Amino acid sequence: MKLFDPSNHTCSKKNKEIYAFYALIYTIVDFSAAIFFVGGSILFFYESTIFIGTWMFLIGSIFFALRPTTKLLRELAYIRAGKYEEVQAS
């Protein structure tokens, strides 16, 4: 099994379950990042809400950082579900 191989999610029933779980998490993270960025953008229009807008941008940035983290965690879950000795980085 190669890391980040698009066919990893079809290797077994367990891998399909892992893929579905992490696809849901990824979508929630992605949607949350967008909501915080749009909310922060709106709050920047008003002087009285710039502080909370700045925090929303920071939170949105953290969610954007979680996107690749989610994919890495998915790959590690595939490894845990499969055979360690077959893992190849490429």
C-alpha positions as CSV (number, residue, x, y, z in Angstrom):
1,M,0.0,0.0,0.0
2,K,1.3,3.4,-0.9
3,L,0.6,6.5,1.1
4,F,-1.8,8.9,-0.5
5,D,-2.7,6.5,-3.2
6,P,-6.2,7.4,-4.4
7,S,-7.1,3.7,-4.6
8,N,-6.4,3.1,-0.9
9,H,-10.1,3.7,0.0
10,T,-11.2,0.7,-2.1
11,C,-8.8,-1.9,-0.7
12,S,-11.2,-3.3,1.8
13,K,-14.5,-2.7,3.5
14,K,-12.7,-1.3,6.5
15,N,-10.8,1.2,4.2
16,K,-14.2,2.3,2.7
17,E,-15.5,2.9,6.3
18,I,-12.3,4.9,7.1
19,Y,-12.7,6.9,3.9
20,A,-16.3,7.7,4.6
21,F,-15.6,8.8,8.2
22,Y,-12.7,11.1,7.2
23,A,-14.6,12.5,4.2
24,L,-17.3,13.6,6.7
25,I,-14.7,15.1,9.0
26,Y,-12.9,16.8,6.1
27,T,-16.2,18.3,4.9
28,I,-17.1,19.6,8.3
29,V,-13.7,21.2,8.7
30,D,-13.8,22.7,5.3
31,F,-17.3,24.1,5.8
32,S,-16.3,25.5,9.2
33,A,-13.3,27.3,7.8
34,A,-15.5,28.9,5.1
35,I,-18.1,30.0,7.6
36,F,-15.5,31.6,9.9
37,F,-13.8,33.4,7.0
38,V,-17.0,34.7,5.6
39,G,-18.2,35.7,9.1
40,G,-14.8,37.4,9.8
41,S,-15.0,39.2,6.5
42,I,-18.4,40.6,7.3
43,L,-17.4,41.7,10.8
44,F,-14.5,43.7,9.3
45,F,-17.0,46.1,7.7
46,Y,-17.8,47.5,11.1
47,E,-15.3,49.2,13.4
48,S,-17.0,47.8,16.5
49,T,-16.7,44.2,15.4
50,I,-13.1,44.1,14.0
51,F,-11.8,42.3,17.2
52,I,-14.2,39.4,16.9
53,G,-13.7,39.4,13.1
54,T,-9.9,38.9,13.7
55,W,-10.6,36.0,16.0
56,M,-12.9,34.5,13.4
57,F,-10.1,34.7,10.8
58,L,-7.7,33.0,13.2
59,I,-10.2,30.2,13.9
60,G,-10.8,29.9,10.1
61,S,-7.1,29.6,9.6
62,I,-6.9,26.8,12.2
63,F,-9.6,25.0,10.4
64,F,-7.8,25.4,7.1
65,A,-4.7,23.9,8.8
66,L,-6.8,20.9,9.8
67,R,-7.6,20.0,6.2
68,P,-4.3,18.4,5.4
69,T,-4.1,17.1,8.9
70,T,-7.4,15.2,8.3
71,K,-6.0,13.6,5.2
72,L,-2.8,12.5,7.0
73,L,-4.9,11.0,9.8
74,R,-6.9,9.1,7.2
75,E,-3.7,7.7,5.7
76,L,-2.5,6.6,9.2
77,A,-5.9,5.0,9.8
78,Y,-5.4,3.0,6.6
79,I,-2.0,1.8,7.9
80,R,-3.5,0.8,11.2
81,A,-6.2,-1.2,9.4
82,G,-3.7,-2.9,7.0
83,K,-0.3,-4.4,7.0
84,Y,2.5,-2.1,8.2
85,E,5.2,-3.9,6.2
86,E,3.4,-3.1,2.9
87,V,3.5,0.6,3.4
88,Q,5.6,2.5,0.8
89,A,6.1,6.2,0.7
90,S,6.0,7.6,-2.8
